[in-house]
Amino acid sequence: MQSRDLKKILRDLTPRALEGLWIRLEATPVGERLLRGAFWTMIGSMVSRAMGLAAAVLAARLVGKLVYGELGIIQTTVGMVGTLAGFGMSTTASKFVAELRVKDPDRAGKIIALCSLSSWGISLALASVLFPLAPWLCKHTLAAPQLTGYLQASVPLLILGGVNGAQLGVLLGFEAFKSVARVNSLTGLLNFPLVVGGALLFGLAGIICGMISAQAFGCLLNLRALRREAKRCRVRISFRSCMSELPIVWQFSIPSVLTQIVMSAVGWATATMLVRQPNGLNEMGTFNAANQWFNAALWLPMMISSAALPVLSERVGADDKHNSIKLLWMSIIVNLGIVLPIVAFGCLASPFIMMSYGAGFKGTWPTLVAVLVTAGLLSVELPIGEFLSACSLVWLGFWSNVGWGVVFLVSSALLLKWGALGLASARMVAYFAHALFISAYVMIVVVSRHKATIKSDKEVRVPKAVAEAVSSINPT
């Protein structure tokens, strides 16, 4: 089945209320690029997410609520350190490769090399710190010394995650959405038997080994696709002179990684607060199960946003303010049209969804409701965050996320007496406050400034054209 056939099926399945939006997307060049990128990213991610969610449900049923909670806190800990491993290189690569691949391919090649070196070097350095530190973390911070060996075994996930993120950023910068879709599909298909088989045969250790094997396979496929796309676009990857691009690290990478550190550190701190509560690991199991649906509800909006960033960056680099604003609005409307029905259905079906994880999850459906409402809030914020990145307002994004972290921590301290529901509610409050601030700033300050510039440009062009016409008249 070809892409045009799949596209026709998706269009036939589109609700009538969104038919007009689909037509408008296809009618504009930037809309068509967004639609093509989102389509291929969705196809690949659909397989990956569906297989990942199915593997998570089966693994939870096989190992039980307690062990699944242990997996959750290990993933949260590795993820927190993993934000440093990537060092913001995924977003950096996506923005600058998209902006420079045509107008300055030599510089784009240097940035790709810099991102690759940085992701490998920082990932390996952090892995060498996390491995010996694991016993202390498990004993004194997580209050679960029995997890030391499992946390140490998860260190390869840290390295592969950092490298894989930089590779994906480069591929998105090339707008190689079809290649990304192919890699995600193959990785997801491999992940399912490895994780479920690992859980069945070796429990928690088997799940971790299955995840590592699948991610290593995906990393190799991404490297092959990256080299192919660079050759196609005539971008020469130069490691020899890549250090000349270090200034972009301060301009873009440092605020990006600081934002990720804040979000991961706060997420890890609040998860640790939950684990240390009475019956904490069981509550963490509930939150981890509900959070699978948070990620599932957001997978398509995240794919649309990742497809929008290279297109936005290319248009901002070309000083096309009109189409940049248009693309922002399109992304927000598309995300809302996708997520709101999912949130509504998920909330109604939440008792049945949580019971599917096993008898121990019965009665935990309010946690899933809070998680899904939070996903709805975040779907609006995602395109706005990509717009800020494309406009190089990454430091603003960092400080807004510091505020998010403060609200999350304070809310958690007040609400954790309700266990997993309290943690999910605290996160919902934090995202609501963040959405209000960042939406107001972008709509009032950034968009209004761009519109004023567009209006000013039009006012300048008209008198100039009139002047030229008048001067061409030969008075006799």
C-alpha positions as a Markdown table, in Angstrom:
| # | Residue | x | y | z |
|---|---|---|---|---|
| 1 | Met | 0.0 | 0.0 | 0.0 |
| 2 | Gln | 1.4 | 3.4 | -1.1 |
| 3 | Ser | 1.5 | 6.6 | 1.0 |
| 4 | Arg | -1.3 | 8.2 | -1.1 |
| 5 | Asp | -3.5 | 5.2 | -0.4 |
| 6 | Leu | -2.9 | 5.5 | 3.4 |
| 7 | Lys | -3.4 | 9.2 | 3.2 |
| 8 | Lys | -6.8 | 8.7 | 1.5 |
| 9 | Ile | -7.8 | 6.2 | 4.2 |
| 10 | Leu | -6.9 | 8.7 | 6.9 |
| 11 | Arg | -8.8 | 11.5 | 5.1 |
| 12 | Asp | -11.9 | 9.3 | 4.8 |
| 13 | Leu | -11.7 | 8.6 | 8.6 |
| 14 | Thr | -11.4 | 12.3 | 9.4 |
| 15 | Pro | -14.5 | 13.8 | 11.2 |
| 16 | Arg | -16.5 | 16.2 | 9.1 |
| 17 | Ala | -15.7 | 19.0 | 11.6 |
| 18 | Leu | -12.0 | 18.7 | 10.6 |
| 19 | Glu | -12.6 | 18.4 | 6.9 |
| 20 | Gly | -12.2 | 22.1 | 6.3 |
| 21 | Leu | -8.9 | 22.2 | 8.2 |
| 22 | Trp | -7.6 | 19.3 | 6.1 |
| 23 | Ile | -8.4 | 21.2 | 2.9 |
| 24 | Arg | -6.7 | 24.4 | 4.2 |
| 25 | Leu | -3.6 | 22.4 | 5.2 |
| 26 | Glu | -3.3 | 20.9 | 1.7 |
| 27 | Ala | -3.9 | 24.3 | 0.0 |
| 28 | Thr | -0.8 | 26.0 | 1.5 |
| 29 | Pro | 2.9 | 25.0 | 1.0 |
| 30 | Val | 3.8 | 25.0 | 4.7 |
| 31 | Gly | 0.5 | 23.2 | 5.5 |
| 32 | Glu | 1.3 | 20.5 | 2.9 |
| 33 | Arg | 4.8 | 20.1 | 4.4 |
| 34 | Leu | 3.4 | 19.8 | 7.9 |
| 35 | Leu | 0.8 | 17.3 | 6.7 |
| 36 | Arg | 3.4 | 15.2 | 4.9 |
| 37 | Gly | 5.8 | 15.2 | 7.9 |
| 38 | Ala | 3.0 | 14.5 | 10.4 |
| 39 | Phe | 1.7 | 11.7 | 8.2 |
| 40 | Trp | 4.9 | 9.8 | 8.0 |
| 41 | Thr | 5.9 | 10.4 | 11.6 |
| 42 | Met | 2.4 | 9.2 | 12.6 |
| 43 | Ile | 2.7 | 6.0 | 10.6 |
| 44 | Gly | 6.0 | 5.1 | 12.2 |
| 45 | Ser | 5.1 | 6.2 | 15.7 |
| 46 | Met | 1.7 | 4.4 | 15.5 |
| 47 | Val | 3.4 | 1.0 | 15.2 |
| 48 | Ser | 6.0 | 1.9 | 17.8 |
| 49 | Arg | 3.6 | 3.3 | 20.4 |
| 50 | Ala | 1.0 | 0.6 | 19.9 |
| 51 | Met | 3.5 | -2.2 | 20.3 |
| 52 | Gly | 5.1 | -0.4 | 23.3 |
| 53 | Leu | 1.7 | 0.1 | 25.0 |
| 54 | Ala | 0.8 | -3.5 | 24.4 |
| 55 | Ala | 4.1 | -4.7 | 25.7 |
| 56 | Ala | 3.7 | -2.5 | 28.8 |
| 57 | Val | 0.2 | -3.9 | 29.6 |
| 58 | Leu | 1.4 | -7.5 | 29.2 |
| 59 | Ala | 4.6 | -6.9 | 31.1 |
| 60 | Ala | 2.6 | -5.4 | 34.0 |
| 61 | Arg | 0.3 | -8.4 | 34.1 |
| 62 | Leu | 3.3 | -10.8 | 34.1 |
| 63 | Val | 5.4 | -9.2 | 36.8 |
| 64 | Gly | 2.7 | -7.6 | 39.0 |
| 65 | Lys | 2.1 | -4.1 | 40.4 |
| 66 | Leu | 5.1 | -4.0 | 42.8 |
| 67 | Val | 7.8 | -5.0 | 40.2 |
| 68 | Tyr | 6.1 | -2.7 | 37.6 |
| 69 | Gly | 6.5 | 0.2 | 40.1 |
| 70 | Glu | 10.2 | -0.7 | 40.5 |
| 71 | Leu | 10.6 | -0.5 | 36.7 |
| 72 | Gly | 8.9 | 2.9 | 36.8 |
| 73 | Ile | 11.3 | 4.4 | 39.3 |
| 74 | Ile | 14.3 | 3.0 | 37.4 |
| 75 | Gln | 13.1 | 4.5 | 34.1 |
| 76 | Thr | 12.5 | 7.8 | 35.8 |
| 77 | Thr | 16.0 | 7.8 | 37.3 |
| 78 | Val | 17.7 | 6.9 | 34.0 |
| 79 | Gly | 15.5 | 9.4 | 32.2 |
| 80 | Met | 16.5 | 12.2 | 34.6 |
| 81 | Val | 20.2 | 11.6 | 34.0 |
| 82 | Gly | 19.5 | 11.0 | 30.3 |
| 83 | Thr | 18.4 | 14.6 | 29.8 |
| 84 | Leu | 22.0 | 15.6 | 30.4 |
| 85 | Ala | 23.2 | 12.8 | 28.0 |
| 86 | Gly | 21.4 | 14.3 | 25.0 |
| 87 | Phe | 22.5 | 17.8 | 26.0 |
| 88 | Gly | 19.7 | 19.3 | 23.9 |
| 89 | Met | 21.3 | 18.1 | 20.7 |
| 90 | Ser | 18.1 | 16.7 | 19.3 |
| 91 | Thr | 16.4 | 20.1 | 19.2 |
| 92 | Thr | 19.6 | 21.8 | 18.2 |
| 93 | Ala | 20.2 | 19.5 | 15.3 |
| 94 | Ser | 16.6 | 19.6 | 14.1 |
| 95 | Lys | 16.5 | 23.5 | 14.1 |
| 96 | Phe | 19.9 | 24.2 | 12.5 |
| 97 | Val | 20.0 | 21.4 | 10.0 |
| 98 | Ala | 16.5 | 22.5 | 8.8 |
| 99 | Glu | 17.6 | 26.1 | 8.6 |
| 100 | Leu | 21.0 | 25.6 | 6.9 |
| 101 | Arg | 20.8 | 22.4 | 4.9 |
| 102 | Val | 20.0 | 24.4 | 1.7 |
| 103 | Lys | 21.5 | 27.8 | 2.2 |
| 104 | Asp | 24.7 | 26.7 | 4.0 |
| 105 | Pro | 25.3 | 22.9 | 3.7 |
| 106 | Asp | 28.9 | 23.1 | 4.9 |
| 107 | Arg | 27.9 | 24.6 | 8.2 |
| 108 | Ala | 25.0 | 22.1 | 8.5 |
| 109 | Gly | 27.6 | 19.3 | 8.2 |
| 110 | Lys | 29.7 | 20.8 | 11.0 |
| 111 | Ile | 26.7 | 21.1 | 13.3 |
| 112 | Ile | 25.8 | 17.4 | 12.6 |
| 113 | Ala | 29.3 | 16.4 | 13.6 |
| 114 | Leu | 29.2 | 18.6 | 16.7 |
| 115 | Cys | 25.9 | 17.1 | 17.8 |
| 116 | Ser | 27.2 | 13.5 | 17.2 |
| 117 | Leu | 30.4 | 14.1 | 19.2 |
| 118 | Ser | 28.6 | 15.8 | 22.0 |
| 119 | Ser | 25.9 | 13.1 | 22.4 |
| 120 | Trp | 28.5 | 10.3 | 22.5 |
| 121 | Gly | 31.0 | 12.0 | 24.8 |
| 122 | Ile | 28.5 | 13.3 | 27.3 |
| 123 | Ser | 26.5 | 10.0 | 27.3 |
| 124 | Leu | 29.6 | 8.0 | 28.1 |
| 125 | Ala | 30.8 | 10.4 | 30.8 |
| 126 | Leu | 27.4 | 10.3 | 32.6 |
| 127 | Ala | 27.2 | 6.5 | 32.3 |
| 128 | Ser | 30.6 | 6.3 | 34.0 |
| 129 | Val | 29.2 | 8.4 | 36.9 |
| 130 | Leu | 25.7 | 6.7 | 37.2 |
| 131 | Phe | 27.1 | 3.2 | 37.4 |
| 132 | Pro | 29.2 | 3.6 | 40.6 |
| 133 | Leu | 26.7 | 6.0 | 42.1 |
| 134 | Ala | 23.8 | 3.6 | 41.7 |
| 135 | Pro | 24.2 | 1.8 | 45.1 |
| 136 | Trp | 24.1 | 5.1 | 47.0 |
| 137 | Leu | 21.1 | 6.4 | 45.0 |
| 138 | Cys | 19.1 | 3.2 | 45.6 |
| 139 | Lys | 19.9 | 3.0 | 49.3 |
| 140 | His | 19.6 | 6.6 | 50.4 |
| 141 | Thr | 17.4 | 8.3 | 47.8 |
| 142 | Leu | 15.0 | 5.7 | 46.5 |
| 143 | Ala | 15.0 | 3.7 | 49.8 |
| 144 | Ala | 15.2 | 0.5 | 47.6 |
| 145 | Pro | 18.7 | -1.0 | 47.8 |
| 146 | Gln | 17.4 | -4.1 | 46.1 |
| 147 | Leu | 17.2 | -2.1 | 42.9 |
| 148 | Thr | 21.0 | -1.4 | 42.6 |
| 149 | Gly | 21.8 | -4.1 | 40.1 |
| 150 | Tyr | 18.8 | -3.3 | 38.0 |
| 151 | Leu | 19.7 | 0.4 | 37.9 |
| 152 | Gln | 23.3 | -0.4 | 36.9 |
| 153 | Ala | 22.0 | -2.8 | 34.2 |
| 154 | Ser | 20.0 | 0.1 | 32.8 |
| 155 | Val | 23.0 | 2.3 | 32.1 |
| 156 | Pro | 23.2 | 1.4 | 28.4 |
| 157 | Leu | 19.7 | 2.9 | 28.0 |
| 158 | Leu | 21.3 | 6.2 | 29.1 |
| 159 | Ile | 24.0 | 6.1 | 26.4 |
| 160 | Leu | 21.7 | 4.8 | 23.6 |
| 161 | Gly | 19.0 | 7.4 | 24.5 |
| 162 | Gly | 21.4 | 10.3 | 24.2 |
| 163 | Val | 22.9 | 9.2 | 20.9 |
| 164 | Asn | 19.5 | 8.2 | 19.4 |
| 165 | Gly | 18.0 | 11.6 | 20.3 |
| 166 | Ala | 20.8 | 13.5 | 18.4 |
| 167 | Gln | 20.4 | 11.2 | 15.4 |
| 168 | Leu | 16.6 | 11.7 | 15.2 |
| 169 | Gly | 17.1 | 15.5 | 15.5 |
| 170 | Val | 19.3 | 15.4 | 12.4 |
| 171 | Leu | 16.9 | 13.3 | 10.4 |
| 172 | Leu | 14.0 | 15.6 | 11.3 |
| 173 | Gly | 16.1 | 18.5 | 10.3 |
| 174 | Phe | 16.5 | 16.9 | 6.8 |
| 175 | Glu | 12.7 | 16.4 | 6.9 |
| 176 | Ala | 13.4 | 12.7 | 6.4 |
| 177 | Phe | 10.1 | 11.8 | 8.0 |
| 178 | Lys | 9.7 | 8.6 | 5.9 |
| 179 | Ser | 13.0 | 7.3 | 7.2 |
| 180 | Val | 12.1 | 8.1 | 10.8 |
| 181 | Ala | 8.8 | 6.3 | 10.3 |
| 182 | Arg | 10.6 | 3.2 | 9.0 |
| 183 | Val | 13.1 | 3.0 | 11.9 |
| 184 | Asn | 10.4 | 3.6 | 14.5 |
| 185 | Ser | 8.2 | 0.9 | 13.0 |
| 186 | Leu | 11.0 | -1.7 | 12.9 |
| 187 | Thr | 12.2 | -0.8 | 16.4 |
| 188 | Gly | 8.6 | -1.1 | 17.9 |
| 189 | Leu | 8.1 | -4.4 | 16.2 |
| 190 | Leu | 11.3 | -5.8 | 17.8 |
| 191 | Asn | 10.6 | -4.2 | 21.2 |
| 192 | Phe | 7.4 | -6.1 | 21.8 |
| 193 | Pro | 8.7 | -9.7 | 21.7 |
| 194 | Leu | 11.9 | -8.7 | 23.5 |
| 195 | Val | 10.1 | -6.9 | 26.4 |
| 196 | Val | 7.3 | -9.4 | 26.8 |
| 197 | Gly | 9.6 | -12.4 | 26.4 |
| 198 | Gly | 12.0 | -10.9 | 28.9 |
| 199 | Ala | 9.3 | -10.3 | 31.4 |
| 200 | Leu | 8.0 | -13.8 | 31.1 |
| 201 | Leu | 11.4 | -15.5 | 31.4 |
| 202 | Phe | 13.5 | -13.2 | 33.6 |
| 203 | Gly | 11.1 | -10.6 | 35.2 |
| 204 | Leu | 12.4 | -7.1 | 35.7 |
| 205 | Ala | 15.9 | -8.0 | 34.4 |
| 206 | Gly | 14.4 | -9.4 | 31.2 |
| 207 | Ile | 12.4 | -6.2 | 30.6 |
| 208 | Ile | 15.5 | -4.1 | 30.9 |
| 209 | Cys | 17.5 | -6.2 | 28.6 |
| 210 | Gly | 14.7 | -6.3 | 26.0 |
| 211 | Met | 14.5 | -2.5 | 26.1 |
| 212 | Ile | 18.3 | -2.1 | 25.6 |
| 213 | Ser | 18.4 | -4.5 | 22.7 |
| 214 | Ala | 15.5 | -2.8 | 20.8 |
| 215 | Gln | 17.0 | 0.7 | 21.3 |
| 216 | Ala | 20.5 | -0.5 | 20.1 |
| 217 | Phe | 18.9 | -1.8 | 16.9 |
| 218 | Gly | 17.1 | 1.5 | 16.4 |
| 219 | Cys | 20.3 | 3.4 | 16.9 |
| 220 | Leu | 22.0 | 1.5 | 14.1 |
| 221 | Leu | 19.1 | 2.0 | 11.7 |
| 222 | Asn | 19.1 | 5.7 | 12.5 |
| 223 | Leu | 22.8 | 6.0 | 11.8 |
| 224 | Arg | 22.4 | 4.4 | 8.4 |
| 225 | Ala | 19.5 | 6.6 | 7.5 |
| 226 | Leu | 21.4 | 9.7 | 8.6 |
| 227 | Arg | 24.3 | 9.0 | 6.3 |
| 228 | Arg | 22.0 | 8.4 | 3.4 |
| 229 | Glu | 20.1 | 11.7 | 3.9 |
| 230 | Ala | 23.3 | 13.7 | 4.3 |
| 231 | Lys | 24.6 | 12.3 | 1.0 |
| 232 | Arg | 21.2 | 13.0 | -0.7 |
| 233 | Cys | 21.3 | 16.7 | 0.4 |
| 234 | Arg | 25.0 | 17.0 | -0.4 |
| 235 | Val | 25.9 | 17.8 | 3.2 |
| 236 | Arg | 29.4 | 16.8 | 4.1 |
| 237 | Ile | 29.7 | 15.8 | 7.8 |
| 238 | Ser | 33.0 | 17.4 | 8.9 |
| 239 | Phe | 34.4 | 16.5 | 12.4 |
| 240 | Arg | 37.7 | 18.3 | 11.8 |
| 241 | Ser | 36.2 | 21.8 | 11.9 |
| 242 | Cys | 33.0 | 21.2 | 13.9 |
| 243 | Met | 34.3 | 23.1 | 17.0 |
| 244 | Ser | 33.8 | 26.4 | 15.2 |
| 245 | Glu | 30.1 | 25.9 | 15.8 |
| 246 | Leu | 30.4 | 25.8 | 19.6 |
| 247 | Pro | 28.6 | 29.2 | 20.0 |
| 248 | Ile | 25.3 | 27.6 | 19.2 |
| 249 | Val | 25.8 | 25.5 | 22.3 |
| 250 | Trp | 25.2 | 28.6 | 24.5 |
| 251 | Gln | 22.6 | 30.0 | 22.2 |
| 252 | Phe | 20.5 | 26.9 | 21.9 |
| 253 | Ser | 21.8 | 23.7 | 23.5 |
| 254 | Ile | 22.4 | 24.9 | 27.0 |
| 255 | Pro | 18.9 | 26.4 | 27.6 |
| 256 | Ser | 17.4 | 23.3 | 25.9 |
| 257 | Val | 19.2 | 20.9 | 28.1 |
| 258 | Leu | 18.6 | 23.0 | 31.2 |
| 259 | Thr | 14.9 | 22.9 | 30.4 |
| 260 | Gln | 15.1 | 19.1 | 30.1 |
| 261 | Ile | 17.0 | 18.9 | 33.3 |
| 262 | Val | 14.5 | 20.9 | 35.2 |
| 263 | Met | 11.6 | 18.8 | 33.9 |
| 264 | Ser | 13.3 | 15.5 | 34.5 |
| 265 | Ala | 14.7 | 16.5 | 37.9 |
| 266 | Val | 11.3 | 17.7 | 39.1 |
| 267 | Gly | 9.6 | 14.6 | 37.7 |
| 268 | Trp | 12.2 | 12.3 | 39.4 |
| 269 | Ala | 11.9 | 14.3 | 42.7 |
| 270 | Thr | 8.1 | 14.0 | 42.8 |
| 271 | Ala | 8.3 | 10.3 | 41.9 |
| 272 | Thr | 10.8 | 9.8 | 44.7 |
| 273 | Met | 8.5 | 11.7 | 47.1 |
| 274 | Leu | 5.7 | 9.3 | 46.1 |
| 275 | Val | 7.9 | 6.1 | 46.5 |
| 276 | Arg | 8.9 | 7.2 | 50.0 |
| 277 | Gln | 5.2 | 7.4 | 51.0 |
| 278 | Pro | 3.5 | 4.4 | 52.8 |
| 279 | Asn | 2.8 | 1.8 | 50.2 |
| 280 | Gly | 4.8 | 4.0 | 47.8 |
| 281 | Leu | 6.0 | 1.4 | 45.3 |
| 282 | Asn | 2.4 | 0.2 | 44.7 |
| 283 | Glu | 1.2 | 3.8 | 44.2 |
| 284 | Met | 4.1 | 4.3 | 41.7 |
| 285 | Gly | 2.9 | 1.2 | 39.9 |
| 286 | Thr | -0.5 | 2.9 | 39.5 |
| 287 | Phe | 1.0 | 6.1 | 38.3 |
| 288 | Asn | 3.3 | 4.3 | 35.9 |
| 289 | Ala | 0.4 | 2.4 | 34.4 |
| 290 | Ala | -1.7 | 5.6 | 34.0 |
| 291 | Asn | 1.2 | 7.4 | 32.5 |
| 292 | Gln | 1.4 | 4.9 | 29.7 |
| 293 | Trp | -1.9 | 6.5 | 28.5 |
| 294 | Phe | -0.5 | 10.0 | 29.0 |
| 295 | Asn | 2.2 | 9.2 | 26.5 |
| 296 | Ala | -0.2 | 7.4 | 24.2 |
| 297 | Ala | -2.6 | 10.4 | 24.1 |
| 298 | Leu | 0.3 | 12.7 | 23.2 |
| 299 | Trp | 2.1 | 10.6 | 20.7 |
| 300 | Leu | 0.4 | 12.1 | 17.6 |
| 301 | Pro | 0.6 | 15.7 | 18.9 |
| 302 | Met | 4.3 | 15.2 | 19.7 |
| 303 | Met | 4.8 | 13.8 | 16.2 |
| 304 | Ile | 3.1 | 16.8 | 14.7 |
| 305 | Ser | 5.1 | 19.2 | 16.8 |
| 306 | Ser | 8.4 | 17.4 | 15.8 |
| 307 | Ala | 7.4 | 17.7 | 12.2 |
| 308 | Ala | 6.5 | 21.4 | 12.6 |
| 309 | Leu | 9.9 | 22.4 | 14.1 |
| 310 | Pro | 12.0 | 21.9 | 11.0 |
| 311 | Val | 9.4 | 23.6 | 8.8 |
| 312 | Leu | 9.0 | 26.5 | 11.3 |
| 313 | Ser | 12.8 | 26.8 | 11.5 |
| 314 | Glu | 13.2 | 26.9 | 7.8 |
| 315 | Arg | 10.5 | 29.6 | 7.5 |
| 316 | Val | 11.8 | 31.7 | 10.4 |
| 317 | Gly | 15.3 | 31.5 | 8.8 |
| 318 | Ala | 13.8 | 32.8 | 5.6 |
| 319 | Asp | 12.1 | 35.6 | 7.5 |
| 320 | Asp | 8.7 | 34.4 | 6.5 |
| 321 | Lys | 6.7 | 35.7 | 9.5 |
| 322 | His | 3.3 | 35.3 | 7.9 |
| 323 | Asn | 3.6 | 31.5 | 7.2 |
| 324 | Ser | 5.4 | 31.0 | 10.6 |
| 325 | Ile | 2.3 | 32.3 | 12.5 |
| 326 | Lys | 0.0 | 30.4 | 10.2 |
| 327 | Leu | 1.8 | 27.2 | 10.9 |
| 328 | Leu | 1.6 | 27.8 | 14.6 |
| 329 | Trp | -2.1 | 28.2 | 14.5 |
| 330 | Met | -2.5 | 25.1 | 12.3 |
| 331 | Ser | -0.5 | 23.0 | 14.7 |
| 332 | Ile | -2.5 | 24.1 | 17.7 |
| 333 | Ile | -5.9 | 23.4 | 16.0 |
| 334 | Val | -4.8 | 20.0 | 14.7 |
| 335 | Asn | -3.5 | 19.0 | 18.1 |
| 336 | Leu | -6.8 | 20.0 | 19.8 |
| 337 | Gly | -8.8 | 18.2 | 17.2 |
| 338 | Ile | -6.9 | 15.0 | 17.8 |
| 339 | Val | -6.5 | 15.0 | 21.6 |
| 340 | Leu | -9.9 | 16.2 | 22.8 |
| 341 | Pro | -11.8 | 13.2 | 21.5 |
| 342 | Ile | -9.1 | 10.8 | 22.9 |
| 343 | Val | -9.3 | 12.5 | 26.3 |
| 344 | Ala | -13.1 | 12.4 | 26.4 |
| 345 | Phe | -13.2 | 8.7 | 25.5 |
| 346 | Gly | -10.3 | 7.8 | 27.8 |
| 347 | Cys | -12.0 | 9.5 | 30.8 |
| 348 | Leu | -15.2 | 7.6 | 30.1 |
| 349 | Ala | -13.5 | 4.3 | 29.7 |
| 350 | Ser | -10.9 | 4.8 | 32.5 |
| 351 | Pro | -12.3 | 2.2 | 34.9 |
| 352 | Phe | -12.1 | -0.5 | 32.3 |
| 353 | Ile | -8.6 | 0.7 | 31.1 |
| 354 | Met | -7.1 | 0.5 | 34.5 |
| 355 | Met | -8.7 | -2.9 | 35.3 |
| 356 | Ser | -7.0 | -4.3 | 32.2 |
| 357 | Tyr | -3.6 | -4.0 | 34.1 |
| 358 | Gly | -4.8 | -6.5 | 36.7 |
| 359 | Ala | -6.9 | -6.8 | 39.8 |
| 360 | Gly | -4.4 | -4.7 | 41.8 |
| 361 | Phe | -5.3 | -1.6 | 39.7 |
| 362 | Lys | -9.1 | -1.8 | 40.3 |
| 363 | Gly | -10.4 | 1.5 | 41.6 |
| 364 | Thr | -7.4 | 3.6 | 40.4 |
| 365 | Trp | -9.3 | 5.2 | 37.4 |
| 366 | Pro | -9.3 | 8.8 | 38.9 |
| 367 | Thr | -5.5 | 8.8 | 38.4 |
| 368 | Leu | -6.0 | 8.1 | 34.7 |
| 369 | Val | -8.6 | 10.9 | 34.4 |
| 370 | Ala | -6.1 | 13.4 | 35.9 |
| 371 | Val | -3.4 | 12.2 | 33.6 |
| 372 | Leu | -5.5 | 12.5 | 30.4 |
| 373 | Val | -6.7 | 16.0 | 31.3 |
| 374 | Thr | -3.0 | 16.9 | 31.7 |
| 375 | Ala | -2.3 | 15.5 | 28.2 |
| 376 | Gly | -5.0 | 17.8 | 26.8 |
| 377 | Leu | -3.3 | 20.8 | 28.3 |
| 378 | Leu | 0.1 | 19.8 | 27.0 |
| 379 | Ser | -1.2 | 19.3 | 23.5 |
| 380 | Val | -1.7 | 23.0 | 23.3 |
| 381 | Glu | 1.7 | 23.8 | 24.7 |
| 382 | Leu | 3.7 | 21.6 | 22.3 |
| 383 | Pro | 3.4 | 23.7 | 19.2 |
| 384 | Ile | 4.0 | 26.9 | 21.2 |
| 385 | Gly | 7.2 | 25.4 | 22.5 |
| 386 | Glu | 8.4 | 24.5 | 19.0 |
| 387 | Phe | 7.5 | 28.1 | 17.9 |
| 388 | Leu | 9.7 | 29.5 | 20.6 |
| 389 | Ser | 12.6 | 27.2 | 19.6 |
| 390 | Ala | 12.3 | 28.2 | 16.0 |
| 391 | Cys | 12.4 | 31.8 | 17.0 |
| 392 | Ser | 15.5 | 31.1 | 19.2 |
| 393 | Leu | 13.6 | 32.1 | 22.4 |
| 394 | Val | 14.9 | 29.0 | 24.2 |
| 395 | Trp | 15.9 | 30.9 | 27.3 |
| 396 | Leu | 12.3 | 32.1 | 27.8 |
| 397 | Gly | 11.2 | 28.5 | 27.6 |
| 398 | Phe | 13.7 | 27.5 | 30.2 |
| 399 | Trp | 12.6 | 30.1 | 32.8 |
| 400 | Ser | 8.9 | 29.3 | 32.2 |
| 401 | Asn | 9.7 | 25.7 | 32.9 |
| 402 | Val | 11.4 | 26.7 | 36.1 |
| 403 | Gly | 8.1 | 28.2 | 37.2 |
| 404 | Trp | 6.4 | 24.9 | 36.1 |
| 405 | Gly | 8.8 | 23.0 | 38.4 |
| 406 | Val | 8.1 | 25.2 | 41.4 |
| 407 | Val | 4.4 | 24.8 | 41.0 |
| 408 | Phe | 4.7 | 21.0 | 40.5 |
| 409 | Leu | 6.9 | 20.6 | 43.7 |
| 410 | Val | 4.7 | 22.7 | 45.9 |
| 411 | Ser | 1.5 | 21.0 | 44.6 |
| 412 | Ser | 3.0 | 17.6 | 45.2 |
| 413 | Ala | 4.0 | 18.4 | 48.7 |
| 414 | Leu | 0.3 | 19.3 | 49.4 |
| 415 | Leu | -1.4 | 16.5 | 47.4 |
| 416 | Leu | 0.8 | 13.4 | 47.8 |
| 417 | Lys | -1.2 | 12.2 | 50.7 |
| 418 | Trp | -3.6 | 10.9 | 48.0 |
| 419 | Gly | -0.8 | 8.8 | 46.5 |
| 420 | Ala | -0.8 | 8.3 | 42.7 |
| 421 | Leu | -3.9 | 10.5 | 42.3 |
| 422 | Gly | -2.2 | 13.3 | 44.2 |
| 423 | Leu | 0.9 | 13.1 | 42.0 |
| 424 | Ala | -1.1 | 13.2 | 38.8 |
| 425 | Ser | -3.2 | 16.1 | 40.1 |
| 426 | Ala | -0.1 | 18.1 | 41.1 |
| 427 | Arg | 1.3 | 17.7 | 37.6 |
| 428 | Met | -2.0 | 18.8 | 36.1 |
| 429 | Val | -2.0 | 22.0 | 38.2 |
| 430 | Ala | 1.6 | 22.7 | 37.1 |
| 431 | Tyr | 0.8 | 22.3 | 33.4 |
| 432 | Phe | -2.3 | 24.5 | 33.7 |
| 433 | Ala | -0.3 | 27.3 | 35.2 |
| 434 | His | 2.4 | 26.9 | 32.6 |
| 435 | Ala | -0.1 | 26.8 | 29.7 |
| 436 | Leu | -1.6 | 30.1 | 30.9 |
| 437 | Phe | 1.7 | 31.9 | 31.1 |
| 438 | Ile | 3.4 | 30.6 | 27.9 |
| 439 | Ser | 0.2 | 31.0 | 25.8 |
| 440 | Ala | -0.4 | 34.5 | 26.9 |
| 441 | Tyr | 3.2 | 35.5 | 26.3 |
| 442 | Val | 3.4 | 34.1 | 22.8 |
| 443 | Met | 0.0 | 35.3 | 21.6 |
| 444 | Ile | 0.4 | 38.8 | 23.1 |
| 445 | Val | 4.1 | 39.5 | 22.7 |
| 446 | Val | 5.6 | 37.3 | 19.9 |
| 447 | Val | 2.6 | 37.0 | 17.5 |
| 448 | Ser | 1.5 | 40.6 | 17.8 |
| 449 | Arg | 5.1 | 41.7 | 17.1 |
| 450 | His | 5.3 | 39.5 | 14.0 |
| 451 | Lys | 2.0 | 40.8 | 12.8 |
| 452 | Ala | 3.1 | 44.4 | 13.3 |
| 453 | Thr | 6.3 | 43.6 | 11.3 |
| 454 | Ile | 4.2 | 42.1 | 8.5 |
| 455 | Lys | 1.9 | 45.1 | 8.4 |
| 456 | Ser | 4.9 | 47.5 | 8.4 |
| 457 | Asp | 6.5 | 45.6 | 5.5 |
| 458 | Lys | 3.3 | 45.9 | 3.4 |
| 459 | Glu | 3.1 | 49.6 | 4.2 |
| 460 | Val | 6.7 | 50.1 | 3.0 |
| 461 | Arg | 6.3 | 48.2 | -0.2 |
| 462 | Val | 3.2 | 50.1 | -1.4 |
| 463 | Pro | 4.8 | 53.6 | -1.4 |
| 464 | Lys | 7.9 | 52.2 | -3.0 |
| 465 | Ala | 5.9 | 50.7 | -5.8 |
| 466 | Val | 4.0 | 53.9 | -6.3 |
| 467 | Ala | 7.2 | 56.0 | -6.3 |
| 468 | Glu | 8.7 | 53.8 | -9.0 |
| 469 | Ala | 5.6 | 54.0 | -11.1 |
| 470 | Val | 5.5 | 57.8 | -10.8 |
| 471 | Ser | 9.2 | 58.2 | -11.6 |
| 472 | Ser | 8.8 | 56.1 | -14.7 |
| 473 | Ile | 6.4 | 58.6 | -16.2 |
| 474 | Asn | 8.1 | 61.0 | -18.7 |
| 475 | Pro | 6.7 | 64.5 | -18.1 |
| 476 | Thr | 6.4 | 66.4 | -21.4 |
